[in-house]
Amino acid sequence: MRWAFSAAAVALAPACMAAPVPGAAGDGSAGGPAPAVRPRGASGGAVEQMVERMNAHRRSVHCPDLVWMQGAAGAAQAHADDMARRGYFAHQSPEGAGPADRLRAQGVGYRAMAENIAHHPGAAREVLQGWLASPGHRSNLERCTYTHHGLGVREGRWVHLFVTPVSAAP
């Protein structure tokens, strides 16, 4: 059986960055990026394992750990749930909503974002190995300018959102 992996990245043009979204600098609440919190969810520890392995890999390529962002995690989990419930695998929902739409729905403002998805029933280690074997996925994982992230998984459908939040500072 062949497993599927897909990556997408978006960066806003400088003109679009001029007016930060009020209160959207972090997880949807005013006052800046979300504090570092432990991932939570009904993933049986898979998300937590992925976060630990992924951040260890980022350290090995001299990138800082990504900070957990609850808004990004909510967007990722909602997409994993939707793909599992409706039986599809894509960055876009059947209605055409993409990662930017999902982040906006969670109140997350960003300067740049990317999304890795995988359809693989295996453990976090195997999914991370698959992403690292793909140039597009690897690029998203190793881009040091991404500072925050969120992950979701449901029935082998993994969604990892990488975010550089809108900064409150000029």
Kinemage of the C-alpha trace (Angstrom):
@kinemage 1
@onewidth
@group {chain A} dominant
@subgroup {mainchain}
@vectorlist {calphas} color= white
{ca met a 1} P 0.000 0.000 0.000
{ca arg a 2} L 1.262 3.481 -0.853
{ca trp a 3} L 0.939 6.322 1.658
{ca ala a 4} L 0.294 9.907 0.620
{ca phe a 5} L 2.085 13.086 1.668
{ca ser a 6} L 1.422 16.662 0.517
{ca ala a 7} L 2.918 20.089 1.295
{ca ala a 8} L 1.831 23.666 0.644
{ca ala a 9} L 3.343 27.011 1.618
{ca val a 10} L 2.007 30.548 1.486
{ca ala a 11} L 3.730 33.840 2.224
{ca leu a 12} L 1.854 37.127 2.204
{ca ala a 13} L 3.178 39.898 -0.002
{ca pro a 14} L 4.718 42.867 1.890
{ca ala a 15} L 1.722 45.065 1.060
{ca cys a 16} L -0.542 42.575 2.829
{ca met a 17} L 1.577 42.713 5.991
{ca ala a 18} L 1.163 46.440 6.539
{ca ala a 19} L -2.013 46.190 8.602
{ca pro a 20} L -1.836 43.436 11.239
{ca val a 21} L -5.115 41.778 12.116
{ca pro a 22} L -6.103 43.165 15.546
{ca gly a 23} L -5.770 40.533 18.249
{ca ala a 24} L -4.567 37.894 15.790
{ca ala a 25} L -0.890 37.897 16.666
{ca gly a 26} L -1.034 34.518 18.322
{ca asp a 27} L -3.756 32.068 19.052
{ca gly a 28} L -6.646 34.409 18.505
{ca ser a 29} L -6.302 36.390 21.707
{ca ala a 30} L -4.879 39.886 21.987
{ca gly a 31} L -1.437 40.474 23.403
{ca gly a 32} L 0.968 38.539 21.182
{ca pro a 33} L 1.882 34.956 20.465
{ca ala a 34} L 0.440 32.165 22.536
{ca pro a 35} L 2.573 30.891 25.389
{ca ala a 36} L 4.333 27.576 24.953
{ca val a 37} L 1.843 24.941 26.087
{ca arg a 38} L 1.804 21.205 25.719
{ca pro a 39} L -0.215 19.885 22.823
{ca arg a 40} L -3.470 18.339 23.881
{ca gly a 41} L -6.003 16.184 22.171
{ca ala a 42} L -7.415 12.758 21.656
{ca ser a 43} L -4.510 11.520 19.537
{ca gly a 44} L -3.290 8.916 22.006
{ca gly a 45} L 0.019 10.760 22.332
{ca ala a 46} L 0.770 10.786 18.574
{ca val a 47} L 0.719 14.587 18.366
{ca glu a 48} L 2.976 14.911 21.400
{ca gln a 49} L 5.424 12.386 19.919
{ca met a 50} L 5.466 14.243 16.594
{ca val a 51} L 6.134 17.570 18.322
{ca glu a 52} L 9.064 16.113 20.273
{ca arg a 53} L 10.599 14.403 17.212
{ca met a 54} L 10.015 17.347 14.887
{ca asn a 55} L 11.549 19.871 17.294
{ca ala a 56} L 14.534 17.551 17.850
{ca his a 57} L 15.024 17.506 14.083
{ca arg a 58} L 14.750 21.303 13.885
{ca arg a 59} L 17.421 21.634 16.576
{ca ser a 60} L 19.675 19.308 14.552
{ca val a 61} L 19.527 21.773 11.624
{ca his a 62} L 20.022 24.784 13.945
{ca cys a 63} L 16.414 26.014 13.907
{ca pro a 64} L 14.615 26.918 17.129
{ca asp a 65} L 11.820 24.750 18.471
{ca leu a 66} L 8.398 25.685 17.179
{ca val a 67} L 6.037 27.107 19.801
{ca trp a 68} L 2.665 25.393 20.118
{ca met a 69} L -0.175 27.666 18.963
{ca gln a 70} L -3.626 26.541 20.020
{ca gly a 71} L -5.346 28.394 17.144
{ca ala a 72} L -3.153 26.639 14.564
{ca ala a 73} L -3.720 23.328 16.350
{ca gly a 74} L -7.482 23.890 16.250
{ca ala a 75} L -7.307 24.559 12.496
{ca ala a 76} L -5.134 21.466 11.925
{ca gln a 77} L -7.325 19.177 14.029
{ca ala a 78} L -10.517 20.435 12.390
{ca his a 79} L -9.065 19.658 8.947
{ca ala a 80} L -7.871 16.179 10.008
{ca asp a 81} L -11.340 15.496 11.456
{ca asp a 82} L -13.067 16.751 8.289
{ca met a 83} L -10.863 14.669 5.962
{ca ala a 84} L -11.492 11.537 8.061
{ca arg a 85} L -15.228 12.125 8.386
{ca arg a 86} L -15.757 12.843 4.671
{ca gly a 87} L -13.122 10.484 3.275
{ca tyr a 88} L -10.833 12.823 1.330
{ca phe a 89} L -7.167 13.815 1.430
{ca ala a 90} L -6.264 17.313 0.229
{ca his a 91} L -5.126 20.749 1.358
{ca gln a 92} L -8.462 22.105 0.128
{ca ser a 93} L -11.809 20.972 1.489
{ca pro a 94} L -14.399 19.856 -1.079
{ca glu a 95} L -15.829 23.393 -0.790
{ca gly a 96} L -12.423 24.931 -1.593
{ca ala a 97} L -11.398 26.115 1.885
{ca gly a 98} L -7.634 25.920 2.350
{ca pro a 99} L -5.161 26.305 5.208
{ca ala a 100} L -5.342 30.122 5.152
{ca asp a 101} L -9.133 29.952 5.505
{ca arg a 102} L -8.854 27.518 8.417
{ca leu a 103} L -6.315 29.715 10.234
{ca arg a 104} L -8.489 32.795 9.699
{ca ala a 105} L -11.497 30.923 11.115
{ca gln a 106} L -9.446 30.290 14.281
{ca gly a 107} L -8.471 33.986 14.516
{ca val a 108} L -4.816 33.387 13.615
{ca gly a 109} L -3.086 36.215 11.749
{ca tyr a 110} L 0.178 35.369 10.005
{ca arg a 111} L 2.947 36.746 7.819
{ca ala a 112} L 3.773 33.308 6.405
{ca met a 113} L 2.348 29.827 6.774
{ca ala a 114} L 2.710 26.340 5.385
{ca glu a 115} L 0.888 23.060 5.746
{ca asn a 116} L 2.115 19.478 5.563
{ca ile a 117} L -0.454 16.707 5.346
{ca ala a 118} L -0.020 12.961 5.330
{ca his a 119} L -2.339 9.990 4.998
{ca his a 120} L -0.462 7.337 6.911
{ca pro a 121} L -1.715 5.090 9.706
{ca gly a 122} L 1.743 4.716 11.261
{ca ala a 123} L 3.436 6.268 14.235
{ca ala a 124} L 4.761 9.824 14.398
{ca arg a 125} L 8.268 8.542 13.641
{ca glu a 126} L 7.142 7.059 10.305
{ca val a 127} L 5.170 10.132 9.268
{ca leu a 128} L 8.109 12.410 10.108
{ca gln a 129} L 10.452 10.147 8.105
{ca gly a 130} L 8.097 10.425 5.132
{ca trp a 131} L 7.968 14.203 5.386
{ca leu a 132} L 11.764 14.407 5.670
{ca ala a 133} L 12.139 12.258 2.534
{ca ser a 134} L 10.103 14.786 0.520
{ca pro a 135} L 11.850 18.053 -0.451
{ca gly a 136} L 8.699 20.198 -0.089
{ca his a 137} L 7.770 18.807 3.318
{ca arg a 138} L 11.352 18.940 4.526
{ca ser a 139} L 11.580 22.591 3.479
{ca asn a 140} L 8.517 23.432 5.588
{ca leu a 141} L 9.904 21.531 8.593
{ca glu a 142} L 13.339 23.162 8.329
{ca arg a 143} L 12.322 26.747 7.562
{ca cys a 144} L 13.667 28.566 10.612
{ca thr a 145} L 11.445 31.602 9.986
{ca tyr a 146} L 8.384 29.602 11.064
{ca thr a 147} L 8.095 30.124 14.801
{ca his a 148} L 4.763 28.559 15.774
{ca his a 149} L 2.768 25.497 14.795
{ca gly a 150} L -0.171 23.237 15.432
{ca leu a 151} L -0.844 19.588 14.606
{ca gly a 152} L -3.903 17.434 14.248
{ca val a 153} L -4.407 13.754 13.454
{ca arg a 154} L -7.480 11.596 12.932
{ca glu a 155} L -7.609 8.085 11.470
{ca gly a 156} L -4.181 8.370 9.843
{ca arg a 157} L -4.782 11.828 8.389
{ca trp a 158} L -2.059 14.143 9.702
{ca val a 159} L -2.151 17.932 9.368
{ca his a 160} L 0.776 20.125 10.453
{ca leu a 161} L 0.436 23.910 10.171
{ca phe a 162} L 3.542 26.111 10.411
{ca val a 163} L 3.053 29.799 11.172
{ca thr a 164} L 5.003 33.035 11.428
{ca pro a 165} L 2.457 35.127 13.328
{ca val a 166} L 1.679 38.758 12.651
{ca ser a 167} L 3.837 40.711 15.088
{ca ala a 168} L 2.438 43.471 17.247
{ca ala a 169} L 5.809 45.210 16.973
{ca pro a 170} L 6.488 47.514 13.997
